Amino acid sequence: MHFTINGQRYEADVDIRTSLLDLAREHLGLTGSKKGCDHGQCGACTMLVNGRRINACLTLAVMHQDDEIVTIEGLGSVENLHPMQDAFVRHDGYQCGYCTPGQICSAVGMLDEVAKGWPSHVTGDLTDVSLDDAEISERMSGNICRCAAYPNIVDAIREVAAKEEVSA
């Protein structure tokens, strides 16, 4: 099978039952995305596939051979952090750091959804999606932080959204 992950082409001979998360971690050495619950309930495994966030533990790798997959390793580097990575560092949007890769990937995907005007369950006006605390909380509800760094995570997201002028 062939995959494009973080802009790099990979070939992998894996069982067709292999999840995208297991492909990345166990077969390609991309260990930034974490295996938390392995049931799609914690969001630690969140990756971006064709720009949309997904729980990589719940999808089969074979389904994404022609997709553009981005893991936390593909968002930025130590020398050149993605704006969301930088904001998480400056706002201390992590404690133990285990959920951080999934939180960051999810936040990047979420801001793209808002920029496209996609409403969420709590969106009051479907023609004007504004990024308030309720929107951020609802849109990030699939990502759990066991250390409860939520206020700092929200601050980091809000900062990046303001810089990118995301309000839909």
C-alpha positions as CSV (number, residue, x, y, z in Angstrom):
1,M,0.0,0.0,0.0
2,H,1.1,3.6,-0.6
3,F,0.4,6.6,1.5
4,T,1.2,10.3,1.5
5,I,1.8,11.5,5.1
6,N,3.2,14.9,5.9
7,G,4.0,15.4,2.3
8,Q,6.2,12.3,2.1
9,R,5.4,9.2,0.1
10,Y,5.5,5.9,2.1
11,E,5.1,2.3,1.0
12,A,3.9,-0.2,3.6
13,D,3.0,-3.8,3.5
14,V,0.5,-4.0,6.3
15,D,-2.6,-6.1,7.1
16,I,-5.7,-4.5,5.7
17,R,-7.2,-4.4,9.2
18,T,-4.4,-2.0,10.3
19,S,-5.7,1.4,11.6
20,L,-4.3,4.6,10.3
21,L,-2.9,5.3,13.8
22,D,-1.2,1.9,14.0
23,L,0.3,2.4,10.5
24,A,1.8,5.7,11.5
25,R,3.1,4.7,14.9
26,E,4.1,1.0,14.5
27,H,5.0,0.8,10.8
28,L,6.3,4.3,9.8
29,G,7.8,5.5,13.1
30,L,5.5,8.6,13.3
31,T,4.8,8.4,17.0
32,G,3.5,11.9,17.6
33,S,-0.1,10.9,17.4
34,K,-1.0,9.0,20.5
35,K,-3.1,5.9,21.2
36,G,-5.3,6.8,24.1
37,C,-8.5,4.9,24.4
38,D,-8.4,3.2,21.0
39,H,-12.2,3.7,20.8
40,G,-12.4,7.2,19.3
41,Q,-13.5,8.7,22.6
42,C,-10.4,10.7,23.6
43,G,-9.1,12.4,20.5
44,A,-5.4,11.7,21.3
45,C,-5.0,10.1,17.8
46,T,-6.5,13.0,15.8
47,M,-4.9,13.5,12.4
48,L,-5.9,15.6,9.4
49,V,-7.0,13.7,6.3
50,N,-7.5,16.0,3.3
51,G,-7.8,18.8,5.8
52,R,-10.4,17.3,7.9
53,R,-9.8,16.0,11.4
54,I,-10.4,12.3,12.1
55,N,-9.8,9.8,14.9
56,A,-7.0,7.7,13.3
57,C,-7.7,4.8,15.7
58,L,-11.1,4.3,14.1
59,T,-10.2,4.3,10.4
60,L,-8.4,1.7,8.4
61,A,-5.2,2.8,6.7
62,V,-6.2,1.1,3.5
63,M,-9.1,3.6,3.1
64,H,-6.6,6.5,2.9
65,Q,-4.1,5.5,0.2
66,D,-5.0,8.4,-2.0
67,D,-5.4,11.0,0.7
68,E,-3.2,13.7,2.1
69,I,-2.6,12.8,5.7
70,V,-1.1,15.2,8.2
71,T,0.1,14.2,11.7
72,I,1.5,16.5,14.4
73,E,5.0,15.9,12.8
74,G,3.8,17.5,9.6
75,L,2.3,20.6,11.1
76,G,5.6,22.2,12.1
77,S,9.1,21.5,13.3
78,V,11.2,22.5,16.3
79,E,12.7,25.3,14.2
80,N,9.5,26.4,12.6
81,L,6.4,25.7,14.8
82,H,2.9,25.9,13.4
83,P,1.1,28.9,14.9
84,M,-1.1,26.5,16.9
85,Q,1.9,24.7,18.3
86,D,3.5,28.0,19.2
87,A,0.3,29.2,20.9
88,F,0.0,26.0,22.9
89,V,3.6,26.5,24.2
90,R,3.1,30.1,25.1
91,H,-0.3,29.6,26.8
92,D,0.8,26.4,28.5
93,G,-2.0,24.5,26.7
94,Y,-0.6,21.2,28.0
95,Q,0.4,19.5,31.2
96,C,1.6,16.0,30.7
97,G,1.5,16.5,26.9
98,Y,0.0,13.2,26.0
99,C,-3.2,14.7,24.4
100,T,-1.4,17.7,23.0
101,P,-0.7,16.3,19.4
102,G,-4.4,15.4,19.0
103,Q,-5.5,18.7,20.6
104,I,-3.4,20.7,18.2
105,C,-4.4,18.7,15.1
106,S,-8.1,19.0,16.1
107,A,-7.8,22.8,16.8
108,V,-6.2,23.3,13.4
109,G,-9.0,21.3,11.7
110,M,-11.6,23.1,13.8
111,L,-10.5,26.6,12.8
112,D,-10.7,25.5,9.2
113,E,-14.3,24.3,9.7
114,V,-15.2,27.7,11.3
115,A,-13.5,29.6,8.4
116,K,-15.6,27.6,6.0
117,G,-18.8,28.6,7.9
118,W,-19.7,25.1,9.0
119,P,-22.0,25.3,12.0
120,S,-21.8,23.1,15.1
121,H,-24.4,21.8,17.4
122,V,-24.3,25.0,19.5
123,T,-24.2,27.5,16.6
124,G,-27.1,30.0,17.2
125,D,-27.1,31.7,13.8
126,L,-26.4,29.3,10.9
127,T,-25.5,32.2,8.6
128,D,-22.9,33.7,11.1
129,V,-20.7,31.2,12.8
130,S,-18.8,33.1,15.5
131,L,-16.0,31.5,17.5
132,D,-17.1,32.1,21.1
133,D,-16.4,29.9,24.2
134,A,-19.4,27.7,23.5
135,E,-18.3,27.0,19.9
136,I,-14.7,26.2,20.9
137,S,-15.9,23.9,23.7
138,E,-18.4,22.1,21.5
139,R,-16.0,21.7,18.6
140,M,-13.1,20.5,20.8
141,S,-15.4,18.2,22.9
142,G,-14.0,15.1,21.2
143,N,-10.5,15.8,22.6
144,I,-10.1,15.0,26.3
145,C,-7.3,16.4,28.4
146,R,-6.9,14.3,31.6
147,C,-4.8,17.1,33.1
148,A,-7.6,19.7,32.6
149,A,-5.6,22.3,30.7
150,Y,-8.8,23.3,29.0
151,P,-8.7,27.1,29.8
152,N,-5.1,27.4,28.4
153,I,-6.1,25.3,25.3
154,V,-9.0,27.6,24.6
155,D,-6.7,30.7,25.1
156,A,-4.3,29.2,22.5
157,I,-7.1,28.5,20.0
158,R,-8.6,31.9,20.5
159,E,-5.2,33.6,19.9
160,V,-4.6,31.7,16.6
161,A,-8.2,32.4,15.5
162,A,-7.7,36.1,16.1
163,K,-4.4,36.2,14.2
164,E,-6.0,34.3,11.3
165,E,-9.2,36.4,11.6
166,V,-11.3,33.2,11.8
167,S,-14.9,34.0,12.6
168,A,-16.7,32.7,9.5
